[in-house]
Amino acid sequence: MKKLFYIATALLTLGCARQAPDVDMAGLLAEMTDRSAAYTFPAIEYRQMQVSSYDRRTVSPDEPGWWANDDGGGYERLDTIAGRLEKVMMDVNGPGAVTRIWMTTKEKFGTMRIYLDGARKPQVVIPAYDMKRFPLDVPGCLSITHTHYVDAMDGVGGNSFFLPIPFAKGCKITFEEPDITVKIPRYYHIGYRMYQEGTVVKTFSLAEAKKLLPQAQAAADALANPADAEGTQNSVVDNLAPGKELTLALAAEDYKIDELRIKVSGFPEDGYGDSMRSLILKASFDGVAMVEAPLSDFSGGGFGAPATEGWWLSSDGAGNVVCRFPMPFRHEAKVALVNKGGKTVNAMLQAVTSPCEWNENTLYFHTGWKQEDGIPVNPDYDSPNNLDWNFATIRGRGKYVGDLLTLNNHAIDWYGEGDEKIFVDGETFPSHMGTGTEDYFNCSWAPVVPFLTPYGGAPRADSPTSHGYNTFMRTRILDDIPFKESFRFDLEMLSWHHGTVDYAATAFWYGDIDAIYCK
């Protein structure tokens, strides 16, 4: 009997050792370019969260410090490890994966360490406050330097890092200063998923990551050069007079639009930007209206509809727009372009479609849009007159996958000192607490200059002072945010000087048929 018991125990142990992980680095890399992942509520559930260097005086909207702005000095605590003093930037327990690291500083000296699964020694050591010095040759598009980046250790540095770092039991990230008594601003966001207990995650290792570099390179290449969708093409084209609507109607069982192409021509002289803003894109799926936004904003360009180029959205700045957000439907879909301007244009709507497997986790594509003019911005961070402007509020189940902020800044200079505050499923404190508007949109050190990446960018910045028209876009891949009941995104209206701004916000998200975008 003892012999049989030992054999059974050995077989059970061997079976556990060979259990395939639910999550590993290879699977996360594959997910980055799997467009079907966007419209699927995760079967392996996770919460998307963020830690950052936000000012720790920010505690509650009912207490002083809610708009405190010393955002380069925050960290969790100071630990002594192997005789070293290390600032703890992140410390979480349980199965998860780091999905985005954004950081910047004016001095990169120091040592960053990543400890996984409670290890006493770090699995990753970075000899600077600089993700470009990660100890692997991480492909472009997975490790992006910001427009101002200087390679020197004593130069301004900023980067966004998207190579996934999964962990089975926990993750701790620290930074050791050259001199802890000298305060050097260190700004950071670390976005991460936390999976449910019991989820089997294969922990990141440099050895495995090195073997997976060809897959990482393939993902980076795909993100930088998105391929055209293959499927059935459905088109409608006509002259679109003022007040008229061009509609493309589709009827099929369990289908999806893989790619929506919009072509507009015949703009009046010097009237391109105004015409693109007066063309309203609408879409309904299975009889429910789910998309409504100006074509200028839906394209990712905002005011003036400049050219954009990303994984989800592209536009040539001349009237040709491609949307690669998949749009599933069970029975029917209608896409319409409404001309609310004063001039006739020629327009084409083309949908590339294919079958879609539906289950309880399949979600519909939604786009919400809102605009408000004359919003006051304030440089007084302790003023009771400060404002958290609601960027987007959603009720129901879904996933938040991106957004656009386009604006006219009437203040003399930088308007975007405010942080993002994202509340999921009724949180009383935001699970995403940011450090500045430009930081949220993957750049740093405002004012900004135009730039584009697969994850969005700043397609428009008219003035070096940030006065006038500006546009930011961010789209999410591994850092999308699932929610079961509600989602709220507020943005602090802080600035360098008093003034006003006109803001228009576009939210891209997926949700159930009864999920609601609240203006």
N, C-alpha and C positions, 0 to 999 in steps of 0.2 A: 504493500500500500504506500509506504514511504517513497518507493521508487517512482510509482505512478504520479504521486503528488509532486515530486521534484520535476518530473518530465512536463507535467501540466503547467507548473509554475514557470518553467523555462520557456515553454511555447508561448505562454501568455506574455512574458517579458519580451520575447522576440517580436511578437505581434505588435506590442506597444512601441517598440523601438522602430519598427518599420512603418508605423502609421503615417500616412501621407499628410503633410501639413495642409491646413485650410488656407493659409496665407504664407507666401514666401516672396523673395525678391523677384524671381522670374515671373511669377504671376502678377505682381504689381507693375512690373515693366510692361507686360502684355496688356494690362488694363489701361495703361496710359494712351494707347492708340486703338482701343476697342470702343468704337462709338456706341455699341449697344449698351455698354456699362452706364452711359449717361442717363438713359431713360428707364433704368431698372433700379427699383429700390433694393438696397443690398440684401441679398439672401443671407450672407454672413454679416450680420448687423454690426455697425460701428457708430460711434459718436466722433464727429470731427471737431477738434478743439484747438486752442492756440494758447501758448504762453508768450509773453513779451516783456520788454523792458519798460512797460508803462509806469507812470508815476504811482508809487504805492500809497499815496495819499488818496487815490481814487478808490473809494470804498462803497459809497451808496449815494444815490441822487438826493437823499435826505440829509446828507452830511457835507460839511465843507470839504473841498478837494475833489469834487466830482469831475471838474474840468482841469485839475492840476496838470501841469505840462512839462515837468522835469522828466521827460520820457527816456532819457539816456542813462538813467541811474538805477533803474529798477532791476531787482533780481530776487530769487526766492530766499536765499540765506547764504551765509559764509561757512564753508566746511573746512576742516583740517583733514587732509588726506595725504598719508605718507610724509607728514611733516610740512606739506604745502598748504597755503591758504588758497582755496578755490571758490569763486563765486558760482553758486548753483543757479544756472539759467533755467533748467527744467529737471523735474524729478517726478516720475509717474510710475505706478506699479500696475502690472497686469499686461495682457497681450495687446500689442498695438504696432504702429508704424509711423515714423516721421515722414511727412509728405512734402513739407516745404520749410526751408530755412532761409529767412531774409535777414540781412544784417548790414550794418554800416558803421563806420567810425572814421575819425580823422587821424588815428594812429593805430597801426595794426599789431604793435609789439605785444607779446604775451603768448599763452598756450591754451588752446581749446582742447577739451577731452570729452569723449563719448564713452560712457560706461553702460553696458547692456546686461540685463538679467542679474543685477546685483553684483557684478564682477568687481573685485577690488582693484584690478588693473584695467585701464581703458582699452577698449578694442580699437579705438581710433584716436590718434593724436594729431592735431593740426597746429603747426608751429606759428600761429598768428591768429588774429581776429579776422579771418579771411577764408571763405570757403573755396577760393581758387587754389588754396594750398592743401586741399584735401589729398590724402596720400594715394590717389588713383588718378589716372588721366580720364576724368569724367567728360563725356562728350558735350559739345556745345548743344544748346537748347535744354540740357539738364543742369547746367551750371553757367549762369548768365551774369556778366558784370554790368553794372549800371553805367549810364552814359558818362559819368564824371570819373570813372575808376582810374586810379593811379597805382601802378604795380609796386612802387617803393613802399617799404615798411612804414615810413613816416609820411606817406601820402594819403589822401582821402580814398577810402575804399568802400565799395558797396556791391553786394551781389545777392542773387536769388538762386537757391540750390534746390533742385527737384528730384535728385536721385533718391529713391525710397530706401528707408532704413527700418526694416521690420525687427521686432523684438518679442520674445515669448513671455517674459516675466516683468520687464520694466526697462526704463531708459532714464539715464541721468546725464545731463550735459553741463559742463562747467567751463569756467575761464579763469586762468591764473594771470593776474596782473604782474607786470614787472615790479611795480611798487604799489601796494594796496593803499598807501596813504595819499597817493596822487589820483585825483578824480579825473578820469578820461571818459567822456560820454561814449557808451556802448549801446547802440540801438539794435534790437533784434525782435523778430517774430519766429517762433517755431510752431508750425502747424503739424498736428499729428492725429491719427485715428486711435481710438481705444475700442477694441473688440470686446464682445461679451466674454465673461469667464467661461472657460472650457474651449474657447477657440484655439486651435493648434497653430502656432506661428513658428516658422523656422527663423531663427535669429540671424541677423546680418553678420557676415564676416568679410574681411577684406579679401581673403583667399577666394571665397565664392564670388564676390563682386568682381574680382579680376577676371574670373572665368566667364562671367556674364557680360563683360564689356562689349562683345560683338552684338548682343541683344540690346544693350543700352544704346549703342551707336545706331542700330536700326530704328529704335524708337525715336532718337533725336532726329535722324534723317526724315522720318515720316512726319514728325511734328513740324519740321521746317519746310517740308514740301508735300502738303496734303494732296492725296490723289483724288481725281474726280470719281464720283460715285458711278457704279455700273448698275443699270436697271432699266425699267421702262420709262421712256420720256413722254411726258404729258404737257402740252403747251397751249397757250392762248396768247394772241397778239392783236393789238388794235390801237387806233388813235384814242387817246383818253382826254376828252374835253373837260373843262371845269365842271365840277359837280357830278361827274360820271364815275362809274365803277367798272373795273375789269375783273372778272371772276373766273377762276379755274376750279372746277368741281370734279371731285374724284369719288368713285364708288367702288369699293372692293371689301372683301371680308378679311380681317386681320392683316392689314397692310401698314406700310409706313412710307413717309417721304424721307428719303435718305439725303437729298440735296435739293434745296430750293434756289433757283436761279432767277434773278430779276434783272431785266435790261430795260433801261429808259433812255430815250434819245429825243432829239428835236427840242432841246431846251432853248428858251429865249436867250438872246445875247446877254451875258453877264447875269443870268438868272438861274444858274445851275444850283447853287446852294439853297436859295429860297424854294425852288421847285422841289428839290429832294425833301425838304422839310415839310412841304405842303402835300406830299404824297403819303397817304396813311396806309400802312400794311395791316391787314386784318386776316385772321384765320380762325376757323371753327373746326372742331373735330367731334364727330358723332353728335352734331346739333348744338354744341356748347361753344360759345365764343371764348377763345383762350389767348389770342394774340391781338394786340393793337398798339402800334407805335409809329411815329414818323419814319419813313424809309431812311432818312439821314441818320437817325439814331439806331435803328435796327441793323444798319450796315456796320456799326461799330465806329463810325466817324464823328457823329454828332453835328454840331453847328457847322455848316459849310460842306459837310459830307466829304472830307478828305479821304485819300486812299488809306486802306487798312490791309493788313495781311496777318492772319492767325490760323490756328488749328480749327476753330469753329466758324469764323467769319472772315470774309475777304471782300474788298471793294477796290475798284481801280480809280476811284475819284472822278469818274466820268459817266457814271450811271449804271455800271455793271456790278451787281452785288451777288455774292454766293453765300448761302447759309448752309452749314453742314451739321447743324443740330438736327438729329433725327426726330421725326414727328409721327409717332404711331397713331393709328386709328382702327376702330373695330369694324366700322361700316362705311363711313363717309368722311370726306375732308373738303373744306372749301377755303381757298386762299383768294383774297381780294386786294386790289390796289385802288384806293379812292383818291381822286384828284380834288383837293380842297383849295387849290391855287386858282389863279386867274388866266392861265395859259394852257393850251392844248399841248400834250406831249405824246410821243409814241411809246408804248409799253408792251413788254412781254413777260409773262409768268411761265416758268417751266419747272415742273416737279419730276425728279427722278425717283421712282418708287420700286419697292420690292416687298415680298411677303414678310410678315413679322410674327414671331411666336409670342403669343399672349399668355400671361399667367397673372396671379394676384399681385405680383410686384412690378408689372409693366405700367409705366406712367406716361401721361400726356405732356407735350411741350407747351409751355406758357411763356408769354412775354408781357410784363406790366410796365407801364410808363406813366410818369407824372412830371409836372413842371410847376415851379413857383418862382415868381420874380420878387426882387426887392428884399431878399432875406438878409437880416443884419448879421455882420461878422464883427468879432470883438477881440481885441488883443489882451483884455484884462481877464486873466485866467481864473481869478477868484471873484469875479463879478456875479451877483445873483441874476443878472440879465442875460447870461449866456444861454445858448439854445442847443439842444440835441435835435437836429432835423431828421425826420423820418425818411430814410431812403427807400425802404420797402417793408411792407407788412403782409404776411401770407397766413391764411388759416387753412388747416387740413394737413394731409400727409404729402411729402414731396422731397425734392432735393434742389438746393440752390447751386446753380452752375456758372453764374457770371453776372456782370453788370457793366453799365456805362454811365459815367458822369460827364455831362457836357454843360458848359456854363459860360456866362458873360460876367467877368469880374469887374465891378465898378470901383473897387478899392484900388489904391495906388500900387499895391504890390501883393505879396503872397497871401492868399486867402485860405490855404489848406492846412493850417496848423492842427486842425481838429483830428481826433482819433475815431476809428470805427468802433462801434459797440454792437455786437451781434448776440441776440438772445434767442435760444432755441428751446422750444417746448416749455415756455413759462419760466425760464430761469430768472432769478432775481438779480444776479450779477452776470454780466455777459461772459460766455465761454470764449468769445473772441474780443479781446480788448487790445486796441492797436496803439500806434505811436505817431500817427500822422497820415494825412490823406495820401501823399505821394508814396508812403511806405506800403500802404494797403495795395496800391497799384504797381508794386514791384519796381519802384525807383527810389531815389533818395536825394537829399540836399536840394530842396526847392530853392528858387524856381527851376523848372525843368525845361528841357528841350525835347522836341518830338522824337519818339523812338517806337519801334514795333518789335514784338516777340511773339512766339506761338501762343503765349498766355495773355496777350493784350499789349497795352502800352499807352503811349500818349500821342495819338495821331495829330493833335493840334495844340500848339502853344505859340500864340501870336507875338508875344513880347517877352524879352528877357526878364522883365519885372513881374510877369504873370498877369499884368493888367490886360483886360480884353478877353478874347475868346480862348478857351482851353478845353481839352477833352482828355479824359482818362478812360481806359477800358481794362477790365480784368475778367478772364475766363478761367474756370477751375476744372482740373482733371482729377488727380488723386486727392485734391483738397476740396472737393465738392462737399456740401453740408447737408446731410439727411436730416429731416425733421418729421415727427409723427403727428404733431398737433398744431404747431405754430412756429413762425420764423419772424423775427423783427431785426431790422438793420437800421440803427441810428448813426448819424454822423455829426460830430461836434462842429459847431460853426465858430471856429477860432481862427484868428488871422494875425498879421503883423501890425496892421493899422485898422482903425474903424472904417467901415464902408458897407456896401451891400453887394450881393451877388444874385444872379438869376441862375437857378439850378434846374436841370432836367435830368432825371434818373431813369434808366431803363434796367429792369431786372429780368434775367433769363433763368428760368427754373422749370422743373418737371414736377407734376403733381397728379393726384387722382382727379377724376372727372368733376368731383364736387369741391375740389380745393379752390380757394378764393384769394385773389390779389386785392388788397384793400388800399384804395387811394387815400 
